[in-house]
C-alpha cells in the first residue's frame, strides 16, 4: 500500500479542536497560521477504519454497543504482534478515552487529599485530572543529561510526605519523546514496591517509536510488578482516532481489576461504549499495520527536517525525540523571557504551539511542536522560525 501523507486536507470548519480553536486560544488565525499544538495528526485514518465506518453507515442502525469481544481480541492480537506482550481478554477494562481511564485509576486507588506522583515536565492533562479529583500532585522533576531526560529517584524519595498512593508514568514520555530503558523501568518498579505505590503506566504513544529505538512495555519488562500495575493503551495516537474517545486499562491482577470495574460502574453508569468508536478502534488494530509502518517512515523525515532546521537557529535546541510526533524545543539560550520567545513563535511566525509551562516543573523555557502534518508545513514552520529569530544569527 502507499499512503499519501502529503495530501492537503482542510480541517478548518470541521469542529477540529486543533484548527478551529487556535485563534481564540493563541491569536493565530487558521487562514495564515500553522496548527502545531493539539496532539492529533492532519492525516486520514487507515482505509480499514474508513471501510468499517462505511459498513456501519450502510447498515444504518446505531443502537447501544454490546458485545466487545472482537475489540478485546483485536487489542490482544495487536500488542502481541507489535510488542510481544501477552494479554488475556479479561484483563481489559474499557473507558471513554484515556483521560477517563486515568480518572478511574485515581478514584480507584486513592482518596481525596492523597498524593499522586508525576515526572514533570509531563502531559498537562495529568495535573488537570489529579486536581479535578481533589488529589495532591507531587511533581518529580526530570533531570537532563546530554539532552535526554532521566528520573531522579533520590530526589523523589526525599520529597515524599507519606500519603502518596499512585505514580502516573508516561511511556514513551510526552513531551520529551524519551523511550525508557528496561533498567529504568525496573528502578521505577522497585521504587513503587518500596513505597507501596500503585503504578499507572500511560503507554498511548507506544506504537510511535522511531527506528533505532524500542518501546518496552512495563508489564513485560517487569512482570513482578503486576500486582500494583495498570497499563493504559489506545488506538487514538497511533491511528489518529482521538475523536473515538475509547481507551483501555489492562490489569492482570484480579484485585486491581475488580476495583477498577467497581468504580467505573459506580461513576459511569451503564457500560455501553461509543458504538462508532469501538468499530473504528477494532478495525485499526485488526488491519492498520502497514499504514502505521508508512506513517513512521513519514514522521521520521518530518522529525529530521524539524530537528535539523531548529538546530541551526542560534539559541534554540530541539530535544532529539525517540518516539511520538511532539518536538520539545528549549529557548533558554535565546536569553529571552517566556513571553518574548512565545510572542515570536505565535505572533511573528504565526505558529500555534503548546506552552511549556503547562507541562509543569521544568517546562518554562520550552514550547511543544506537533510535526504530524504534511511535510510542506514542517518546512514552512522551520523557515518561519528561522526568520522570527533572525536577529540572533
MOWO-V132565 format. One record per residue. PHI is phi in whole degrees, -180 to 180 (none if undefined). NEAR is the number of other C-alpha atoms within 12 Angstrom. D_FIRST is the distance of its C-alpha to the first C-alpha in Angstrom with 1 decimal. Layout:
phi:near:d_first
PHI:NEAR:D_FIRST
PHI:NEAR:D_FIRST
This chain:
phi:near:d_first
none:14:0.0
-140:15:3.8
-100:22:6.6
-92:21:10.0
-75:29:12.4
-89:21:15.1
-58:15:15.5
-83:16:19.1
-122:17:19.9
-80:21:23.6
-96:23:24.5
-67:23:28.3
80:14:30.1
-113:12:27.5
64:13:29.7
-81:22:27.7
-59:25:29.9
-66:38:28.3
-99:36:28.8
-87:27:31.6
-115:23:34.0
-71:30:33.9
-70:26:36.7
-65:14:39.0
-86:21:38.3
-121:28:38.0
75:27:39.4
-106:31:36.2
-76:24:35.4
-67:28:31.8
-67:18:32.9
-121:23:33.1
-90:30:32.0
-120:45:28.9
-88:47:28.2
-130:42:27.5
-113:39:29.3
-46:34:28.1
-83:38:25.5
-130:33:22.6
-105:36:19.6
-92:39:19.2
-108:32:15.5
-66:28:14.3
-67:35:13.8
-56:36:10.7
-60:26:10.2
-62:27:12.0
-73:31:14.8
-58:25:15.1
-64:21:15.3
-64:27:18.0
-65:27:19.9
-63:17:20.0
-63:18:21.3
-66:21:23.9
-66:15:24.9
-64:11:25.3
-68:11:27.5
84:11:29.6
-111:12:31.6
-122:18:31.1
-79:13:33.8
-58:16:34.3
-82:20:31.6
-113:18:33.0
-59:15:31.6
-107:27:29.1
-64:20:28.6
-68:22:25.0
-61:36:24.3
-61:33:26.4
-63:25:24.7
-66:31:21.2
-61:42:22.8
-58:30:24.5
-66:27:21.4
-63:31:19.4
-70:34:22.2
-69:20:22.9
-81:18:19.7
-95:27:19.0
-131:25:22.7
54:19:24.6
-108:24:26.8
-91:24:28.5
-121:31:29.3
-89:22:31.3
-55:25:30.4
-81:24:34.0
-80:30:33.7
-92:35:31.6
-122:46:33.4
-87:43:31.4
-145:38:32.3
-88:32:31.6
96:33:29.6
-77:37:30.4
-63:33:33.2
-64:32:34.9
-61:40:34.2
-63:46:35.9
-61:38:38.8
-63:40:39.2
-63:49:39.3
-63:44:41.9
-69:33:44.0
-77:30:43.7
-121:36:44.9
-154:30:47.3
-121:22:50.0
-51:21:50.7
95:22:52.1
-70:27:50.3
-89:32:48.4
-126:43:44.6
-94:43:43.3
-132:44:40.4
-101:41:39.4
-99:40:39.5
-69:42:38.1
-152:40:35.6
-38:39:33.6
-64:31:36.2
-66:28:35.7
-56:41:37.3
-64:33:40.6
-60:24:40.5
-72:27:40.0
-60:35:42.6
-66:22:45.1
-66:21:44.3
-95:27:45.2
63:20:48.5
-100:28:47.7
-101:30:48.5
-87:36:45.8
-117:35:46.5
-90:35:44.4
-104:31:44.1
-71:26:43.1
-67:31:40.7
-105:23:42.1
-101:19:40.4
-136:11:40.6
54:9:39.0
78:20:36.7
-126:23:35.4
-88:33:36.7
-137:30:38.7
-81:32:40.5
-114:24:44.3
-73:29:45.7
-65:17:49.3
-65:17:49.3
-64:27:47.7
-59:21:50.3
-69:13:53.1
-95:19:51.9
-68:27:51.9
-107:18:54.5
109:20:54.3
-109:22:52.8
-74:33:49.1
-121:35:47.2
-138:41:43.4
-113:44:41.0
-104:45:37.8
-116:43:35.4
-107:43:32.2
-144:43:29.7
-61:41:27.7
-78:42:30.3
-121:46:30.0
-106:49:31.1
-81:44:31.6
71:40:28.1
-76:42:29.9
-102:38:28.5
-76:36:31.7
-87:25:32.8
-54:21:34.1
-62:17:37.7
-67:24:37.4
-66:33:36.2
-66:24:39.2
-63:23:41.6
-64:41:40.4
-62:35:40.8
-62:22:44.2
-62:27:45.3
-65:32:44.4
-64:23:46.4
-62:16:49.3
-112:25:49.5
54:23:48.6
-115:33:45.5
-77:38:42.6
-112:43:39.3
-107:45:36.4
-103:44:33.2
-84:39:30.7
-114:43:27.4
-64:43:25.1
-95:41:23.4
-62:42:22.9
-90:41:19.1
-98:43:19.1
-118:38:20.6
-85:33:20.1
-58:20:20.1
98:11:23.6
-129:20:24.5
-141:24:24.4
-80:37:25.2
-109:33:28.0
-61:40:28.5
-60:43:32.2
-62:37:32.9
-86:25:31.6
-70:25:33.2
-133:27:36.6
-62:25:36.9
-69:19:40.6
-90:32:40.1
-57:30:38.8
-75:26:42.0
-136:38:41.6
-121:42:37.8
-124:46:35.5
-108:46:31.8
-104:44:29.9
-137:44:26.1
-166:48:23.8
-89:46:20.3
-59:37:21.6
-78:41:20.8
-57:39:17.7
-115:45:15.8
60:36:18.2
-120:35:20.2
-58:30:23.6
-70:29:25.0
-68:30:24.6
55:29:27.6
-129:36:26.9
-147:40:27.6
-135:44:29.0
-104:45:31.8
-115:48:31.9
-137:39:35.4
-79:29:36.4
-81:28:40.0
-61:21:41.7
-67:19:44.2
-62:31:41.7
-65:31:39.4
-62:24:42.5
-66:25:43.6
-61:38:40.2
-63:32:40.2
-63:22:43.8
-67:27:43.4
-61:29:40.2
-66:19:42.2
-75:15:45.1
-104:20:43.3
-108:20:40.5
70:13:42.3
-66:18:40.1
-110:23:37.0
-91:22:34.7
-103:30:31.6
-51:26:29.5
-60:28:28.1
-64:33:25.1
-61:37:24.4
-63:42:24.6
-66:38:22.2
-66:40:19.5
-64:47:20.1
-60:39:20.0
-62:36:16.7
-63:39:15.2
-69:39:16.8
-74:32:15.9
-143:27:12.1
-96:34:11.1
-59:27:10.8
-65:21:7.2
-59:30:7.7
-64:35:11.1
-61:25:10.4
-68:24:8.7
-60:41:11.7
-59:29:14.2
-61:23:13.4
-67:30:13.9
-64:39:16.9
-59:32:18.3
-72:27:18.8
-58:36:20.2
-60:41:22.5
-61:27:23.7
-62:27:24.5
-69:42:26.4
-65:33:28.3
-65:25:29.2
-66:27:30.3
-64:35:32.3
-63:24:33.8
-90:22:35.4
-92:29:37.2
-55:24:40.7
93:26:41.4
-106:35:37.8
-140:29:36.0
-93:37:32.5
-63:35:32.2
-76:32:29.5
-75:41:27.1
-105:40:25.5
-158:41:23.5
73:44:22.9
-115:50:22.2
-117:44:25.9
-92:43:28.0
-110:48:31.7
-111:42:33.9
-98:39:37.6
-109:36:40.1
-52:24:43.2
-78:21:44.0
-76:26:44.1
77:17:47.5
-95:21:46.7
-80:17:47.2
-59:23:44.4
-63:20:45.4
-73:19:45.3
-69:34:42.0
-68:37:40.4
-59:25:42.1
-64:29:40.7
-68:40:37.1
-84:36:37.4
-92:25:40.1
-89:26:39.7
-79:31:36.0
58:33:35.2
-121:44:32.6
-88:40:32.7
-135:42:32.5
-82:36:33.7
-79:38:37.2
-62:35:37.8
-65:25:41.0
-73:25:39.3
-93:33:37.8
95:30:41.3
-54:25:43.4
92:28:42.2
-104:34:39.9
-56:27:42.5
-95:34:41.5
-113:40:37.7
-133:41:35.2
-109:44:31.7
-114:47:28.8
-93:39:25.4
-101:46:22.7
-86:42:19.7
-145:43:19.7
-63:32:18.4
-59:28:19.5
-62:21:22.2
-70:30:24.0
-65:35:24.1
-62:25:25.6
-64:28:28.0
-63:37:29.0
-62:37:30.0
-63:26:31.9
-66:28:33.7
-64:39:34.7
-59:28:36.0
-72:23:38.2
-66:29:39.3
-116:30:40.7
-64:20:41.8
-71:13:45.4
-89:19:44.7
-91:13:43.7
